[in-house]
Amino acid sequence: MSPTIRVFLTAVLLFALAGCESISYYSQSLGGHLSLVNAGRPVDRLIDDPESGPDLRAQLGEARAIRAFASERLALPDNRSYRSYVDTGREYVTWAVFATPELSLEVRTWCFPVVGCVPYRGYFSREEAFEYAQGLADQGDDVYVAGIPAYSTLGWTSDPLLNTMFLRGETYLASVIFHELSHQVVYVQGDSAFNEAFAVSVEDSGTVLWLEHKGDTAALRRYRLSQQRNADFQALIAETREELHRIYTGGGSDADKRARKAAAIERLRARYRRLKARKWGGYNGYDAWFNDPINNAKLATIAVYNELEPAFSRLLELCDGDYQRYYGAVERIARLGSDRRVQALERATRCER
């Protein structure tokens, strides 16, 4: 049975179990993905086709080399994913809606067959994403809509390369290919924090190895600097989330908590300005994030992807950088119950498969 047929039959089952609103949602998800799969053209043919243009051919040549490195050096799946290409004609392929209560850091989740419960709801239409987000906001939630340049079907179909993956340069292209392929190696239903942090660990370490493999010392230096800035950014967010947690779980009226929430967010912006001036030499790459509205939902997106990453990176070191052993160790931990999984990851002292 082809992967596309498997997905179609899964969708039929979903429709049978779902209500009208859910049918509409699944329909746009399935239709959006299959339209990309059907529009994909093999990378090898595009590279050999002079009509592709020199820039695209060069980009696809780089992507092909990255794809080979992913399997040969990082032990990521050697399958048909990222061996075809689609130009979506836009900056993002999907948009993800995140939501939390106004006075809580507990992110809303939506549950689906196959992937389990996830802390977002994805749309191939920007308009539909913002319409759904507005409905949640009208009910009192904090909402945040994020543009997404790539996604994974967990190996159910052959995910294509997208023009959106090339817009931020070659280093980013490598990182996103490594990240998305990682989801095909280990994926725990309903545990996005575990899944995303694992993928980030492979993304970060794999990108360093790729740049070392290329001998691109300038790009490697820039990437390591970006990693340090990201760590600083994560620390700012973690500090504010702890502050907000104390506000939300402490005493006082809702009005008082709203005022203290607003003050905490302004302190976050002030800490960022000091960090940028004193440590980053005026680097402004995070300005847009801080200049736009900040709420619980926006802060939650940062925690989902990065909170457990240091523990995964430490486990990779315990496995001596051997990705096969590392994946085996992560799979063992993934099989534990949700209440034991994080504890086992953070307390690991050896690479145990």
Secondary structure, DSSP 8 states (H G I E B T S, - for coil): --HHHHHHHHHHHHHHHS-HHHHHHHHHHHHHHHHHHHH-EEHHHHHH-GGG-HHHHHHHHHHHHHHHHHHHTT----SSTTSEEE--SSS-SEEEEEEE-TT------EEETTTEEES-EEES-HHHHHHHHHHHHHTT-EEEEEEES----TTSS---EEGGGTTT-HHHHHHHHHHHHHTTT---TT-HHHHHHHHHHHHHHHHHHHHHHHT-HHHHHHHHHHHHHHHHHHHHHHHHHHHHHHHHHSSS-HHHHHHHHHHHHHHHHHHHHHHHHHTSTT--TTHHHHHS---HHHHHHHHHHHTTHHHHHHHHHHTTT-HHHHHHHHHHHHTS-HHHHHHHHHH--S---
